[in-house]
Amino acid sequence: MIVLNTRRRALGLLLAAAGGLRVFSSVPRAFAAKTDCFDSKAFGAWKGQATDSQAGARINQVKFENPDSCDLRADVQVAASFDSKLVVYGDRDKIKLPKKFLIDPANRLIVRAEDGKEAVNEPLCGNCTDIFDNKVSIVLPLAASPLFREGASVEIAVKLGDKEECRVKLDCETLRKALTWAEQRQGELAQQFADEKCTPPEGGCFITTACCEVLGLDEDCFELRALRRYRDRVLASRPGGRAAIALYYELAPLILRALPDAARAPRLRSVYARFILPSAVAARFGLKALAYRLYVRMLEELARDFTPEHAEKTSGRESDPRPLL
């Protein structure tokens, strides 16, 4: 009865939220598609990432040289073409983004070569995209590409008005090793995809399955069917989606193993009510952004609480609905 009532409440809330929105057509039950291919490998601070169609590298949560005076957080992404993106997000209590970035021309983006010479110095939001909640993505100017391609290092700085710069120095030699691996791996994954040999890791929807088991729901319940369909048909086909799926497969088993036995059942019931069921209903009614946002918040919360050593991997993902990779 508790499960049924929870389902009814979540359904009512989401239907009300969708009142003025266009509801997407329902997804057919019979859906057959090739399973997506993806892989990643660490190269120092960089992580090379490859799918059957893309190659690139990224750093989640860069380490600023002056964290005590810098209220920002950021991720850096570089594609195999050396096009690059900076995803910036601020302390929720100190800096509210992205509005301040968009309306204040005093905020600057600065890119320096290894000798300290400025290659870029322009308004921070000269090319802002993917404005999402409290975060914003900034496509770095083409002048930054040769530094990533040829330099030993590059410094990226964000300056907010008269505050001290938030600076980070990036190792470009390691970056290029990550990109070389990613390009080679992409070719291998493309062949696997063509041969229909890609398979997801054993276990599938780990956290969703655990929540449903605690509540006595079967393996073919609405929640599991809806979220598996969303994973395969929606998330896997969006830029960056396969990397998000790979991160879930990496972290979910660690989170479940770290859950204390005494807290396992109540915490999983809470996760079900706050994230799993609302996300499944959102996915079923075509509310794609909401389904993804709930997924990100669930993973961030659980990683922070139970695998703090891995929490930085999830940070910032919600900010980046259309990453380079």
C-alpha positions as a Markdown table, in Angstrom:
| # | Residue | x | y | z |
|---|---|---|---|---|
| 1 | Met | 0.0 | 0.0 | 0.0 |
| 2 | Ile | 2.9 | 2.4 | 0.8 |
| 3 | Val | 4.5 | 1.7 | -2.6 |
| 4 | Leu | 1.1 | 2.2 | -4.4 |
| 5 | Asn | 0.4 | 5.5 | -2.6 |
| 6 | Thr | 4.0 | 6.7 | -3.3 |
| 7 | Arg | 3.5 | 5.9 | -7.0 |
| 8 | Arg | 0.2 | 7.7 | -7.1 |
| 9 | Arg | 1.6 | 10.8 | -5.5 |
| 10 | Ala | 4.6 | 11.0 | -7.8 |
| 11 | Leu | 2.4 | 10.4 | -10.8 |
| 12 | Gly | 0.0 | 13.2 | -9.8 |
| 13 | Leu | 2.8 | 15.7 | -9.1 |
| 14 | Leu | 4.5 | 15.0 | -12.5 |
| 15 | Leu | 1.3 | 15.1 | -14.4 |
| 16 | Ala | 0.6 | 18.5 | -12.8 |
| 17 | Ala | 4.1 | 19.7 | -13.7 |
| 18 | Ala | 3.6 | 18.5 | -17.3 |
| 19 | Gly | 0.2 | 20.3 | -17.6 |
| 20 | Gly | 1.5 | 23.0 | -19.9 |
| 21 | Leu | 4.1 | 20.9 | -21.7 |
| 22 | Arg | 4.0 | 18.8 | -24.8 |
| 23 | Val | 4.0 | 15.1 | -23.8 |
| 24 | Phe | 6.1 | 13.0 | -26.1 |
| 25 | Ser | 4.6 | 10.0 | -27.8 |
| 26 | Ser | 4.9 | 6.8 | -25.8 |
| 27 | Val | 7.8 | 4.5 | -26.6 |
| 28 | Pro | 6.8 | 1.2 | -28.2 |
| 29 | Arg | 7.3 | -1.9 | -26.0 |
| 30 | Ala | 9.2 | -3.7 | -28.6 |
| 31 | Phe | 12.5 | -1.8 | -29.0 |
| 32 | Ala | 15.6 | -3.3 | -30.4 |
| 33 | Ala | 18.8 | -1.3 | -30.9 |
| 34 | Lys | 22.5 | -1.8 | -30.9 |
| 35 | Thr | 24.0 | -1.4 | -27.4 |
| 36 | Asp | 26.3 | 1.6 | -27.2 |
| 37 | Cys | 30.0 | 1.3 | -26.8 |
| 38 | Phe | 32.1 | 3.4 | -24.5 |
| 39 | Asp | 35.3 | 3.3 | -22.5 |
| 40 | Ser | 37.5 | 5.5 | -20.4 |
| 41 | Lys | 41.1 | 5.5 | -19.1 |
| 42 | Ala | 42.9 | 7.8 | -16.6 |
| 43 | Phe | 46.0 | 9.7 | -17.7 |
| 44 | Gly | 47.1 | 11.6 | -14.7 |
| 45 | Ala | 44.5 | 14.3 | -14.0 |
| 46 | Trp | 42.9 | 13.7 | -17.4 |
| 47 | Lys | 40.5 | 11.0 | -18.3 |
| 48 | Gly | 40.5 | 9.8 | -21.9 |
| 49 | Gln | 36.9 | 9.0 | -23.0 |
| 50 | Ala | 35.8 | 7.2 | -26.2 |
| 51 | Thr | 32.6 | 6.0 | -27.7 |
| 52 | Asp | 32.0 | 4.4 | -31.1 |
| 53 | Ser | 31.5 | 7.9 | -32.5 |
| 54 | Gln | 33.5 | 10.4 | -30.3 |
| 55 | Ala | 36.9 | 10.8 | -28.7 |
| 56 | Gly | 38.1 | 13.3 | -26.1 |
| 57 | Ala | 39.4 | 13.9 | -22.6 |
| 58 | Arg | 38.2 | 15.8 | -19.5 |
| 59 | Ile | 39.0 | 16.8 | -16.0 |
| 60 | Asn | 36.1 | 16.8 | -13.5 |
| 61 | Gln | 36.6 | 19.4 | -10.8 |
| 62 | Val | 39.9 | 21.0 | -11.7 |
| 63 | Lys | 42.2 | 21.9 | -8.9 |
| 64 | Phe | 42.6 | 25.7 | -8.8 |
| 65 | Glu | 45.9 | 27.0 | -7.7 |
| 66 | Asn | 44.3 | 29.4 | -5.2 |
| 67 | Pro | 41.2 | 27.5 | -3.8 |
| 68 | Asp | 41.1 | 29.6 | -0.6 |
| 69 | Ser | 40.3 | 32.8 | -2.6 |
| 70 | Cys | 38.4 | 31.2 | -5.4 |
| 71 | Asp | 34.7 | 30.5 | -5.0 |
| 72 | Leu | 34.3 | 28.8 | -8.4 |
| 73 | Arg | 34.4 | 25.2 | -9.5 |
| 74 | Ala | 35.0 | 24.0 | -13.0 |
| 75 | Asp | 35.5 | 21.1 | -15.4 |
| 76 | Val | 37.6 | 21.1 | -18.6 |
| 77 | Gln | 36.8 | 19.1 | -21.7 |
| 78 | Val | 38.9 | 18.8 | -24.8 |
| 79 | Ala | 37.8 | 17.0 | -28.0 |
| 80 | Ala | 40.2 | 15.1 | -30.3 |
| 81 | Ser | 40.0 | 18.1 | -32.6 |
| 82 | Phe | 41.4 | 20.2 | -29.7 |
| 83 | Asp | 38.1 | 22.2 | -29.5 |
| 84 | Ser | 37.6 | 22.8 | -25.8 |
| 85 | Lys | 35.1 | 23.8 | -23.2 |
| 86 | Leu | 35.1 | 25.1 | -19.7 |
| 87 | Val | 32.1 | 24.3 | -17.5 |
| 88 | Val | 31.9 | 26.8 | -14.6 |
| 89 | Tyr | 29.8 | 26.5 | -11.5 |
| 90 | Gly | 29.9 | 28.5 | -8.3 |
| 91 | Asp | 29.4 | 28.0 | -4.6 |
| 92 | Arg | 25.7 | 27.9 | -4.2 |
| 93 | Asp | 25.9 | 30.2 | -1.1 |
| 94 | Lys | 28.4 | 32.8 | -2.5 |
| 95 | Ile | 28.1 | 33.0 | -6.2 |
| 96 | Lys | 24.9 | 32.5 | -8.2 |
| 97 | Leu | 25.3 | 31.5 | -11.8 |
| 98 | Pro | 24.8 | 32.0 | -14.6 |
| 99 | Lys | 23.1 | 35.4 | -14.4 |
| 100 | Lys | 26.0 | 37.2 | -13.0 |
| 101 | Phe | 28.3 | 35.9 | -15.7 |
| 102 | Leu | 25.9 | 36.9 | -18.4 |
| 103 | Ile | 25.3 | 40.5 | -17.3 |
| 104 | Asp | 28.7 | 41.6 | -16.0 |
| 105 | Pro | 31.3 | 42.4 | -18.8 |
| 106 | Ala | 34.0 | 42.8 | -16.1 |
| 107 | Asn | 34.2 | 39.1 | -15.7 |
| 108 | Arg | 37.0 | 37.8 | -17.9 |
| 109 | Leu | 38.3 | 34.5 | -19.4 |
| 110 | Ile | 42.0 | 34.4 | -19.8 |
| 111 | Val | 44.1 | 31.7 | -21.4 |
| 112 | Arg | 47.9 | 31.8 | -21.2 |
| 113 | Ala | 50.7 | 29.8 | -22.9 |
| 114 | Glu | 53.4 | 28.1 | -20.8 |
| 115 | Asp | 55.6 | 31.3 | -21.0 |
| 116 | Gly | 52.8 | 33.4 | -19.5 |
| 117 | Lys | 51.8 | 35.1 | -22.7 |
| 118 | Glu | 48.1 | 35.7 | -23.1 |
| 119 | Ala | 46.4 | 33.9 | -26.0 |
| 120 | Val | 42.9 | 34.8 | -24.9 |
| 121 | Asn | 41.5 | 37.7 | -22.8 |
| 122 | Glu | 37.8 | 38.4 | -23.4 |
| 123 | Pro | 34.5 | 38.7 | -21.6 |
| 124 | Leu | 33.9 | 35.4 | -19.7 |
| 125 | Cys | 30.6 | 34.8 | -21.5 |
| 126 | Gly | 31.7 | 35.7 | -25.0 |
| 127 | Asn | 30.5 | 32.2 | -26.0 |
| 128 | Cys | 28.4 | 30.8 | -23.3 |
| 129 | Thr | 26.2 | 27.8 | -24.0 |
| 130 | Asp | 24.2 | 25.2 | -22.1 |
| 131 | Ile | 23.0 | 27.5 | -19.4 |
| 132 | Phe | 21.6 | 25.0 | -16.9 |
| 133 | Asp | 20.5 | 25.8 | -13.3 |
| 134 | Asn | 23.4 | 27.4 | -11.5 |
| 135 | Lys | 26.1 | 26.5 | -14.1 |
| 136 | Val | 27.2 | 27.5 | -17.5 |
| 137 | Ser | 29.4 | 26.1 | -20.3 |
| 138 | Ile | 31.9 | 28.3 | -22.1 |
| 139 | Val | 33.3 | 27.2 | -25.4 |
| 140 | Leu | 37.0 | 28.3 | -25.4 |
| 141 | Pro | 38.1 | 30.5 | -28.4 |
| 142 | Leu | 40.0 | 28.8 | -31.3 |
| 143 | Ala | 43.1 | 30.6 | -30.1 |
| 144 | Ala | 43.3 | 28.1 | -27.2 |
| 145 | Ser | 43.5 | 25.1 | -29.5 |
| 146 | Pro | 47.2 | 25.4 | -30.6 |
| 147 | Leu | 48.2 | 25.6 | -26.9 |
| 148 | Phe | 46.5 | 22.3 | -26.2 |
| 149 | Arg | 47.9 | 20.8 | -29.4 |
| 150 | Glu | 51.5 | 21.9 | -29.1 |
| 151 | Gly | 52.3 | 23.3 | -25.7 |
| 152 | Ala | 53.7 | 21.6 | -22.6 |
| 153 | Ser | 51.1 | 23.3 | -20.4 |
| 154 | Val | 48.3 | 25.9 | -20.6 |
| 155 | Glu | 46.9 | 28.1 | -17.9 |
| 156 | Ile | 43.2 | 29.0 | -17.8 |
| 157 | Ala | 42.0 | 31.8 | -15.5 |
| 158 | Val | 38.6 | 33.2 | -14.6 |
| 159 | Lys | 38.5 | 36.7 | -13.2 |
| 160 | Leu | 35.3 | 38.0 | -11.5 |
| 161 | Gly | 35.5 | 41.8 | -11.5 |
| 162 | Asp | 38.2 | 43.0 | -9.1 |
| 163 | Lys | 38.6 | 39.6 | -7.3 |
| 164 | Glu | 41.7 | 37.5 | -7.6 |
| 165 | Glu | 41.9 | 35.2 | -10.6 |
| 166 | Cys | 40.8 | 31.6 | -10.3 |
| 167 | Arg | 43.8 | 29.9 | -12.0 |
| 168 | Val | 44.5 | 26.3 | -13.1 |
| 169 | Lys | 47.5 | 25.0 | -15.0 |
| 170 | Leu | 46.8 | 22.0 | -17.3 |
| 171 | Asp | 49.3 | 19.4 | -18.4 |
| 172 | Cys | 49.0 | 19.3 | -22.2 |
| 173 | Glu | 51.5 | 16.5 | -22.8 |
| 174 | Thr | 49.4 | 14.1 | -20.7 |
| 175 | Leu | 46.3 | 15.5 | -22.4 |
| 176 | Arg | 47.6 | 14.5 | -25.8 |
| 177 | Lys | 48.4 | 11.0 | -24.6 |
| 178 | Ala | 44.8 | 10.7 | -23.4 |
| 179 | Leu | 43.5 | 12.0 | -26.8 |
| 180 | Thr | 45.7 | 9.6 | -28.7 |
| 181 | Trp | 44.4 | 6.6 | -26.7 |
| 182 | Ala | 40.8 | 7.9 | -27.1 |
| 183 | Glu | 41.1 | 8.2 | -30.9 |
| 184 | Gln | 42.5 | 4.7 | -31.2 |
| 185 | Arg | 39.9 | 3.3 | -28.8 |
| 186 | Gln | 37.1 | 5.0 | -30.8 |
| 187 | Gly | 38.1 | 3.1 | -33.9 |
| 188 | Glu | 37.9 | -0.2 | -32.0 |
| 189 | Leu | 34.6 | 0.7 | -30.5 |
| 190 | Ala | 33.2 | 1.7 | -33.8 |
| 191 | Gln | 34.0 | -1.8 | -35.2 |
| 192 | Gln | 32.4 | -3.4 | -32.1 |
| 193 | Phe | 29.3 | -1.3 | -32.6 |
| 194 | Ala | 29.1 | -2.3 | -36.3 |
| 195 | Asp | 29.4 | -5.9 | -35.2 |
| 196 | Glu | 26.8 | -5.5 | -32.5 |
| 197 | Lys | 29.2 | -6.8 | -29.9 |
| 198 | Cys | 28.9 | -4.0 | -27.3 |
| 199 | Thr | 27.3 | -5.1 | -24.1 |
| 200 | Pro | 26.6 | -3.1 | -20.9 |
| 201 | Pro | 28.3 | -4.3 | -17.7 |
| 202 | Glu | 26.6 | -7.1 | -15.9 |
| 203 | Gly | 24.1 | -5.9 | -13.4 |
| 204 | Gly | 22.3 | -3.2 | -15.4 |
| 205 | Cys | 20.4 | -0.7 | -13.3 |
| 206 | Phe | 22.1 | -1.4 | -10.0 |
| 207 | Ile | 20.5 | 1.2 | -7.7 |
| 208 | Thr | 17.1 | 1.0 | -9.3 |
| 209 | Thr | 17.1 | -2.8 | -9.0 |
| 210 | Ala | 18.2 | -2.6 | -5.3 |
| 211 | Cys | 15.4 | -0.1 | -4.5 |
| 212 | Cys | 12.8 | -2.2 | -6.3 |
| 213 | Glu | 13.9 | -5.3 | -4.5 |
| 214 | Val | 13.6 | -3.6 | -1.1 |
| 215 | Leu | 10.0 | -2.6 | -2.0 |
| 216 | Gly | 9.2 | -6.1 | -3.2 |
| 217 | Leu | 8.8 | -5.0 | -6.9 |
| 218 | Asp | 9.6 | -7.6 | -9.6 |
| 219 | Glu | 12.3 | -7.5 | -12.2 |
| 220 | Asp | 9.8 | -6.4 | -14.9 |
| 221 | Cys | 8.3 | -3.5 | -12.8 |
| 222 | Phe | 7.3 | -0.2 | -14.3 |
| 223 | Glu | 10.3 | 1.6 | -12.8 |
| 224 | Leu | 12.9 | -0.7 | -14.2 |
| 225 | Arg | 11.3 | -0.9 | -17.6 |
| 226 | Ala | 10.9 | 2.9 | -17.9 |
| 227 | Leu | 14.5 | 3.7 | -16.8 |
| 228 | Arg | 16.1 | 1.0 | -18.9 |
| 229 | Arg | 14.2 | 2.3 | -21.9 |
| 230 | Tyr | 15.2 | 5.9 | -21.1 |
| 231 | Arg | 18.9 | 4.8 | -20.7 |
| 232 | Asp | 19.0 | 2.9 | -24.1 |
| 233 | Arg | 16.7 | 5.2 | -26.2 |
| 234 | Val | 17.3 | 8.7 | -24.8 |
| 235 | Leu | 20.4 | 9.0 | -22.6 |
| 236 | Ala | 22.7 | 6.8 | -24.7 |
| 237 | Ser | 21.9 | 8.8 | -27.9 |
| 238 | Arg | 22.6 | 12.3 | -26.5 |
| 239 | Pro | 26.1 | 13.8 | -26.6 |
| 240 | Gly | 27.8 | 12.8 | -23.4 |
| 241 | Gly | 25.1 | 10.3 | -22.5 |
| 242 | Arg | 27.3 | 7.2 | -22.9 |
| 243 | Ala | 30.0 | 8.7 | -20.7 |
| 244 | Ala | 27.2 | 9.4 | -18.1 |
| 245 | Ile | 26.1 | 5.7 | -18.3 |
| 246 | Ala | 29.7 | 4.5 | -17.9 |
| 247 | Leu | 30.1 | 6.7 | -14.8 |
| 248 | Tyr | 26.9 | 5.2 | -13.4 |
| 249 | Tyr | 28.2 | 1.6 | -14.0 |
| 250 | Glu | 31.5 | 2.6 | -12.3 |
| 251 | Leu | 30.0 | 4.2 | -9.2 |
| 252 | Ala | 26.7 | 2.4 | -8.5 |
| 253 | Pro | 28.2 | -0.9 | -7.3 |
| 254 | Leu | 30.7 | 1.0 | -5.1 |
| 255 | Ile | 27.8 | 2.9 | -3.5 |
| 256 | Leu | 25.7 | -0.2 | -2.9 |
| 257 | Arg | 28.7 | -2.0 | -1.3 |
| 258 | Ala | 29.3 | 1.0 | 1.0 |
| 259 | Leu | 25.7 | 1.2 | 2.3 |
| 260 | Pro | 25.7 | 0.2 | 5.9 |
| 261 | Asp | 23.5 | -2.8 | 6.5 |
| 262 | Ala | 21.4 | -1.1 | 9.2 |
| 263 | Ala | 20.7 | 1.9 | 6.9 |
| 264 | Arg | 20.4 | 0.0 | 3.7 |
| 265 | Ala | 16.6 | -0.5 | 3.5 |
| 266 | Pro | 15.5 | 2.9 | 4.8 |
| 267 | Arg | 17.9 | 4.7 | 2.6 |
| 268 | Leu | 16.9 | 2.8 | -0.5 |
| 269 | Arg | 13.2 | 3.4 | 0.2 |
| 270 | Ser | 14.1 | 7.1 | 0.5 |
| 271 | Val | 16.0 | 7.0 | -2.8 |
| 272 | Tyr | 13.1 | 5.3 | -4.5 |
| 273 | Ala | 10.6 | 7.9 | -3.3 |
| 274 | Arg | 12.7 | 11.0 | -4.1 |
| 275 | Phe | 14.5 | 9.9 | -7.2 |
| 276 | Ile | 13.7 | 6.5 | -8.8 |
| 277 | Leu | 9.9 | 6.7 | -9.1 |
| 278 | Pro | 9.8 | 10.4 | -10.1 |
| 279 | Ser | 12.5 | 9.9 | -12.7 |
| 280 | Ala | 10.8 | 6.8 | -14.1 |
| 281 | Val | 7.5 | 8.7 | -14.4 |
| 282 | Ala | 9.3 | 11.7 | -15.9 |
| 283 | Ala | 11.0 | 9.4 | -18.5 |
| 284 | Arg | 7.7 | 7.7 | -19.3 |
| 285 | Phe | 6.0 | 11.1 | -20.1 |
| 286 | Gly | 8.9 | 12.5 | -22.1 |
| 287 | Leu | 10.2 | 14.9 | -19.5 |
| 288 | Lys | 13.7 | 14.2 | -20.5 |
| 289 | Ala | 15.5 | 17.0 | -18.7 |
| 290 | Leu | 13.7 | 16.3 | -15.5 |
| 291 | Ala | 14.5 | 12.6 | -15.6 |
| 292 | Tyr | 18.2 | 13.4 | -16.2 |
| 293 | Arg | 18.3 | 16.0 | -13.5 |
| 294 | Leu | 16.9 | 13.6 | -10.9 |
| 295 | Tyr | 19.4 | 10.9 | -12.0 |
| 296 | Val | 22.3 | 13.3 | -11.5 |
| 297 | Arg | 21.2 | 14.5 | -8.1 |
| 298 | Met | 20.7 | 10.9 | -6.9 |
| 299 | Leu | 24.2 | 9.9 | -8.0 |
| 300 | Glu | 25.8 | 13.1 | -6.5 |
| 301 | Glu | 24.1 | 12.6 | -3.2 |
| 302 | Leu | 24.9 | 8.9 | -2.9 |
| 303 | Ala | 28.5 | 9.3 | -4.0 |
| 304 | Arg | 29.0 | 12.2 | -1.5 |
| 305 | Asp | 27.5 | 10.2 | 1.4 |
| 306 | Phe | 28.9 | 6.7 | 0.8 |
| 307 | Thr | 32.0 | 7.0 | -1.6 |
| 308 | Pro | 33.4 | 10.5 | -0.8 |
| 309 | Glu | 36.7 | 9.5 | -2.5 |
| 310 | His | 34.7 | 9.2 | -5.8 |
| 311 | Ala | 32.3 | 12.1 | -5.3 |
| 312 | Glu | 34.2 | 14.6 | -7.5 |
| 313 | Lys | 33.5 | 12.4 | -10.5 |
| 314 | Thr | 29.8 | 13.2 | -10.4 |
| 315 | Ser | 30.2 | 16.9 | -9.6 |
| 316 | Gly | 29.3 | 19.2 | -12.5 |
| 317 | Arg | 27.7 | 16.6 | -14.7 |
| 318 | Glu | 24.3 | 18.2 | -14.4 |
| 319 | Ser | 25.8 | 21.4 | -15.7 |
| 320 | Asp | 26.7 | 19.8 | -19.0 |
| 321 | Pro | 23.7 | 18.6 | -21.0 |
| 322 | Arg | 25.7 | 18.8 | -24.3 |
| 323 | Pro | 29.4 | 18.2 | -23.6 |
| 324 | Leu | 32.1 | 17.7 | -26.3 |
| 325 | Leu | 32.1 | 14.1 | -25.2 |
